[in-house]
């Protein structure tokens, strides 16, 4: 009897339309996090993520995050949350989202709200969820 080989897991890929929409959305929203043109590291990270090269995207976003860039923190937090290009790390994702949220990035605030309410990997925290949802709502987001 021959052994059946286990199925190989393919890396998660975005639907082509989703990648285009995400790129458009992020480039449009850069004005919220950046006063000037899009930083080269951000362009590099977005291009790498679009290609499915998550390790390269994580390096670019981490470099931005360590330069105190809120969008870099947010995007690196997403890679940490979903384990793309890096090991899944919810506490690291929360740290990145918190730092970006304190700098006024509404997407990070909304993600924190969601994580504190719905994620089973971290303890639920109604007070933190309420605070982050309120901060996002004050900026016009219906968190």
N, C-alpha and C positions, 0 to 999 in steps of 0.2 A: 504494500500500500504506500503510495507516495504522499508525502506531507504537503499540505496546502500552504503556500506562502501567505503570510499576512498581507493584507492590502496596504499599499503605501499611502500615507496621508499626503495630500497635495497642500501646498501653502494656500491660505485663504486669498482669493483674488476678488477684487472689486469688479462689479459689472462695468463694462466700458463707459456706459452713460453715467454711472455713479462717479467714476474717476474724473470725468469731464466736469460734472456738476460740482464735485468737491474742489477741484482746482479753481473753477470760476468763483465759487463761494469764498474760498480762502483768499484768492487774489482781491476780491471785492472787499473783504473784511480787513484787509491789511491796514486800511486807513484807521481802523479802530485801535490797532496795536502799534502802528508805525506812522510817524508823521511824514516820512519821506518815501523814497522808492523801496521796493521789496529788497531786503538784504540778500546778498549772494548765497549765504548758507541756507536761507529759507527756500530760495529757488532750487538749490541743489537737493535739499531734502524732499521737496514736493515732487521733483522729477524722479528721484530714486523711489519714492513711495508709489508713484504712478507706474513705474517699471516693475514693481513688486520686489525691489531690492531693499527690504526693510532694515537689514544691518547698516547699509549706507545711510538710509534716512535717519536711523536712530543716532548715528554719529553726528550728522548735521544738526539735528534737533537738540541733541545734548550740548553741543558746542554753543548753540544759541541760548539754551537754558542757562548755561554757566556764565553767559554774558548778560544775564538778567533780562532777557527778552521774553515778554509774556506769551507771545504766540509760540515761541520755541518751547517754553515750559509746557504749554497746553498740548502741543503736538507730541512732545516726548512723553508726556503723561498718558496720552492715548496709546502710544506704542507699549508703554509699561502695563497699562490696564489690560490690553488684549494680547500681550506677549508676542508682538510682531518685531522680529529682529533682536529682541532682548528677552530675558526670562520674565514671565508674568510676575508682576510685583505691585499688588494693590496699595501697599503703604507708600511705595515710591510714587505711584500715580497720584495718590492723594496729596503727597507733599508737593508735586509739580503743579497740580490743580490749585492747591491753596496759595502757592506763591503767585501764580498767574491771576487767581481770583482777587488777591489782595491788591494787585496792580490794576484791577478794574476790568479784566477780560471776562465778559459775560458768559462765554462758552465754558470757561473753567468753572465759574460759579454754578452754572446749570448742571454740569457733570458732577460736581460735588454734591449738589442737592440730590441728584439721581442715585449716586453711589450710597449716600447715607440712608436713603429710603429703601432701595430695591436690591442692593448687592448682598448676597448671602456669605461672601467671603470676609466681610468686615462686620464688626458689631453695628447694629442699627443705632442711630443717634438722632432722635427727633429734633433736639434743640439745634444741632449743627445743620441738619437738613433745612429747618425753618429759616435759620439765619442766611444760608447760602441762597435759598429760593427767594427770600426777600431782597437780597442784594441784586440778584438777576432781575427781579421784577421791577426794582427801582430804575433799572436801565432800560425798561420797556420790553423785557423778555417775559413771556408768559410761562415761566418755570412753574 
